[in-house]
């Protein structure tokens, strides 16, 4: 033990007992922020932190032998002698003072109230000398008191002493080996183990243990060697401490524990905050030494020479030594920083580490000590040992502090070890992962790299940043390790990027994508589809077809619109075909062949139409082929390119046929709108000079004039006439005015087109589209045409007009005769009397008698046959009503200008429509004066006056 180092971890402060305390100190206790002293004159005194007397009171008439300040309640228990009340009663008693209740004693002093006086010795418990006293606060106000006697017995008092609800019982300590004579009790100590309370008892010849809560407590002998002096204490771990001249012994419930061979007579022992406190007398020098032992770290925390010590207590975080000469020494522990500074100055870093760990300092303080120790070893170039200390600081010390010290290439092994520990403890960042992997690659330590990357728990527990590890392994060309991490961690994008960009394993990438969920596979193909299409177009198209037509069940449904709307659309993948339009065309063709009612069919048809009509597809394929063949011989490349050029024209013609078929199939007759964007289709056909497509679209849109304009631009006279025959027939919904445009076209052609003009004139004559005079005016513009071209046409038109004039003349004469006859009849009705000669009723055909009614239409009726209607002839009324209704409708039509102009426009002979309106008297000869309410009405509508 002499090898233990001594330190000054404590500091002393000397004081003395106040002069107001006159008696000799016989006992001492502490608690609740005060020290309580008992003197031989029966007085109890209370001292504060400054060792100033708070107050004193007389507890016993004689000496105070023992006292105890309770911690959980403000009571003081005293044991002392008082005057005898009866001859047979003992003078030894136990008193309980309540410090919260103060009573006046005279006029100048005050003391606490004595709430209970208990006689210790009774007839059942004979009187003996009390050698030890200990109190356990079990559950206040319930306490347990043990009194050790010089005859080897132990008197126990258990219960609420203040209310005298107690139970007494006696224990007998084990006897010594010499004749079974019981020795005095030199020390007692309570041990609480859960619900059990155990009592250690020490005599000069034995150490015993009692289970106090047992029905009949039994004595268990722990050791046959005890202690002569009263050097007994309890540790924080409920261990019994006994001081003997040769050593200090620790006892537990199962017997003797560790032994510390501190030589010298032990005057007093104690326990303070994990330290063993001991006053040792040196028999050679007759001097006393006060030592504080740190048993965990094997050092003497403090050692001073002291005078003769009478009592030792602990209070206010200090050890209080009361000397026989009434002086007081307070020994207080220094703060941790001061103790560590002391050790650092002596380079005792190992001791400092043990100290902070044993005193359960916070982790930050421990890490700081380890850092300083590591710095010390680093300065001595003990790099391996320094690294061990730095590793213990992980989680508290900034890793960059350590990493900077070991960035030298010669210390890369230490740096690698530190970084491995960082990852094991989950304290590594992305940069640390990068650095560790770089260390492995520089050391070419594939084995460690495999352990770090491919260990079963590394990826699962995320010991490192996955993306960082992948990037570093890729950069160092450790592609297999990178792809392993990506696959284990489910980083699909990284896994595929390595397969495609680094390893070129396209088939494996496609197989991997096939294993993913449809949604994830779609996202992945969008990102890496360009590379896959470039190298594996057929397989990629098959994969896309699976994604776009099959769900998670793997079954395709081409008729369920709701199911298809939940699947990715082919339009979403158009960008991956930016350099492979032919592959895109193949993909879309397969899709529309398999899926008939896709929600994106309009966009798909638009894209296909653009691909079909593009002239750049073959040239783009040709350029790629030329680029790929540069590594071959030039002659072979030229042959290959020539073959492509020969098939280019054929391929383009096939695409044009597909384009026309698409336009026709995507616009069925029963549908009003096509399954593609008409405006876009027109633009594509126009920009790519696709005449067949333009003609189809114009015809479907009923833009007949644009149709013949196409033929005019190409000077296709035969096609032009055939088109007008098909589209100019008004009986089939055509536009006869197309013939007029066709006639104007030939008149402005500036060349001899007699044959074509004759064909046009025959249709104009057939449908009576233009008057002959207009035809002559139009054809007169072409100087290459002769009169012989229109000679026959004019002759026929003149004959037709002559016949029409003759028919009109006959009709006029007939109408004139009818008019004269009607006027004469009207005049006769106005001027001459009418004779009614009918003798029978027109209704009942019986002989006419009075009263009778005669009408101007020469019909006569009995008045009774007419009923209430005597104003209208029942026979002529239907005809009259018909004429009246016709007139009313004509009057309504006269107010509807739109109906008039619509009828005028749809008629082949507009003049006849106007003449009919005049003939029926609907339109007057005068013109209506425009008003402000007319707004922007056409001039034609202002020419006519509608009669009501």
Buried (B, 14 or more C-beta within 10 A) or exposed (E): EEEBEEBBBBEBEEBEBBEEBEBEBBBBBBBBEBBBBBBBBBBBBBBEEEBEBEBBBEBBEBBBBBBBBBEEBBBBBBBBBBEEEEEEBBBBBBBBBBBEEEEEEEEEEEBBEBBBEBBBBEEEBEBBEBBBBBBBBBEEBBBBBBBBBBBBBBBBBBBBBBEEEBEBEBBBBBBBEEEEEBBBBBBBBBBEEEEEBBBBBBBBBBBBBBBBEEEEBEBBEBBEBBBBBBBBBBBEEBBBBBBBBEBBBBBBBEEBBEEBEBEBBBBBBBBBEBBBBBBBBEEEEEEBBBBBBBBEBBBBBBBBEBEEBBBBBBBBEBBBBBBEEBBBBBBEBBEBEEBBEBBBEEEBBEBBBBBBBEBEBEEEBBBBBBBBBBBBBBEEEBBEBBBBBBBBBBEBBEBEEBBEBBEEEEBBBBBBBBBBBBBBEEEBBBEBBBBBBBBBBEEEBEEBBBEBBBEEEBBEEEBBBBBBBBBBBBEBEBBEBBBBBBBBBEBBBBBBBBBBEEBEBBEBBBEBBEEBEBEBBBBBBBBBBBBBBBBBBEBBBBBBBBBBBBBEEEEBBBEEEEBBEEBBBBBBBBEBBEEBBBBBBBBBBBBBEEBEEBBBBBBBBBBBBBBBBBEEBBEBBBEBBBEEBEEEEEEEBEEBBEEBEEEBEEBBEEBBEBBBEBBBEBBEEEEEEBBBBBEBBBEBBEEBEBBBBBBBBBBBEEBBBBBBBBBBEEEBBEBBBEBBBBBBBEEEEBBBBBBBBBBEBBBEBEEBBBEBBBBBBBBBBEBEBBBBEEBBEBBEEBEEBEEEBBEEBBEBBEEEEEEEEEEEEEEEEEEEEEEEEEEEEEEEEEEEEEEEEEEEBBBEEEEBEEEBBBBEEBBBBBEEBBEEEEEEBBEBEEEEEEEEEEEEEBEEBBEEBEEBBEBBEEEEEEEEBBEEBEEEEBBEEEEEEEEEEEEEEEEEBBEBBBEE
